[in-house]
Amino acid sequence: MPRVSTGRRKAGAAGPATMGGCEDEPITDLAAGPCRSSRRRPPLDDESVRRLLGRAVVRGDERLLDLGCGQAEWLVRALVAHPGTTAVASIVSADALEEARKQADARGVGDRLVLHEQDAGAFASERGFDVVMSVGATHAFGGLTGTLATAREHLAPGGRVLVGDAYWEAAPSAEAREMLGEYEDLATTMDRVAADGWTPVFGHISTRRELDDYEWHWTGTLAEWALDHPGDPLAQEALATATGTGPSGCTCTGAASGSTRWCCGPRRPAETAGRRDQPKSQRVWL
């Protein structure tokens, strides 16, 4: 029976963004556009990533596949930590692929990483992989079960899947469901994974600190850039986007719930305090 490791985060939380390479993109598009999406990071710190990769790569000579991997950061880290591994990545963005190639070469693992510029759902290979990853990209396969089905197609016998997805920590409002999509609570999510023939072997739930870092890295980046470039024509728009006061801001549908916070759009995490319909994102590694 295939094994799965899980890691979770709050549904819909925004990832960090940088201005580098995005100067030609409208600031208000950074919350959902290709520029920001190519720089998304999951709400996990370095130690959490290291621990999850250690659970997935157990022999040290595995073939790894990442479907929808952004800039292939997880694969690059795995290749650095395990010199006997090789990896393949499917990346839809040409800019993200180029950045992945630069990072892999800079860290001395470029010769062990094969990059394909294509939609993750269209990737095909004649050989199976020992580890299949998909972190924060389940939307590309129609959800968690669709992602697991795709992973199964690429998985070698005895392989492991590492997948990151979200779940509702509390009952969501209709507005939250409409904005963020369909998720289940944690127990139901894990039941569905098991019913699909997978055996969960490890999991991680993003901590309050990880989630705060996740939010502040992208809003803080925009705010700092705006403050450092007061004369730039985009400075005021960047600052408005970062603080949620501009045209790209939206009403937060989630807030403090248990130990985590979440905001649906480009607002500061503190602005979500006190709301109770907050979805909590967790990652699941299969």
Summary of the structure (lengths in Angstrom):
residues: 286
radius of gyration: 18.6
end to end distance: 11.2
largest distance: 59.1
contacts: 1088
relative contact order: 0.22
helix: 39%
strand: 21%
